[in-house]
């Protein structure tokens, strides 16, 4: 796939997805995921303002979307 957005946009989505996976793993399996969560949050922080923009788009979507529902193609469709 053509990477038509800045790398920070893709990193922000990657960080958001990693955060969701870490939290879900902790909830479902009782695993302590502090390292994974910390790495995800660092990636999200380094990818601002894209992280905030993605969250805002998800929250304002007319469709019920979560970060787990979207991918790079969605990112390009929404922000290109």
C-alpha positions in Angstrom: 0.0 0.0 0.0 1.2 3.5 -0.8 2.1 5.4 2.3 0.5 8.7 1.3 0.4 10.1 4.9 3.3 11.1 7.1 4.9 8.2 9.0 3.7 9.7 12.3 0.1 9.0 11.2 0.8 5.3 10.8 2.8 5.2 14.0 -0.1 6.9 15.9 -2.5 4.2 14.7 0.0 1.5 15.5 0.4 2.9 19.1 -3.3 3.2 19.6 -3.8 -0.4 18.4 -1.0 -1.6 20.7 -2.5 0.2 23.7 -5.9 -1.4 23.0 -4.3 -4.9 22.7 -2.4 -4.4 25.9 -5.4 -3.3 27.8 -7.6 -6.1 26.4 -4.9 -8.7 27.3 -4.8 -7.4 30.8 -8.6 -7.5 31.1 -9.1 -10.9 29.4 -6.1 -12.8 30.7 -5.1 -10.9 33.8 -1.6 -10.3 32.4 0.4 -7.3 33.6 1.1 -5.4 30.4 2.9 -2.4 31.8 5.9 -2.7 29.3 3.6 -3.0 26.3 1.4 -0.3 27.5 4.3 2.0 28.2 5.8 1.4 24.7 2.4 2.1 23.1 2.0 5.3 25.0 5.5 6.5 24.1 4.7 5.8 20.4 1.4 7.7 20.7 3.1 10.6 22.4 5.8 10.8 19.8 3.1 10.8 17.1 1.1 13.8 18.2 -1.0 15.5 16.9 -1.9 12.4 14.8 -2.9 10.4 17.8 -5.4 13.0 18.9 -6.7 13.5 15.4 -7.4 9.7 15.0 -9.2 9.5 18.3 -11.3 12.5 17.4 -12.3 10.9 14.1 -13.2 7.6 15.8 -15.3 9.4 18.4 -17.1 11.5 15.9 -17.8 8.7 13.4 -21.4 8.0 12.6 -20.5 4.3 12.5 -19.6 2.6 15.8 -15.9 2.3 15.3 -13.1 1.4 17.6 -9.4 1.5 17.0 -9.5 -2.2 16.5 -11.9 -1.8 13.6 -9.6 0.5 11.5 -6.4 0.0 9.5 -4.0 1.9 7.3 -6.6 2.0 4.5 -9.1 3.7 6.8 -6.5 6.1 7.9 -5.7 7.2 4.3 -9.4 7.3 3.4 -10.2 9.6 6.3 -7.1 11.9 6.3 -5.8 12.0 2.7 
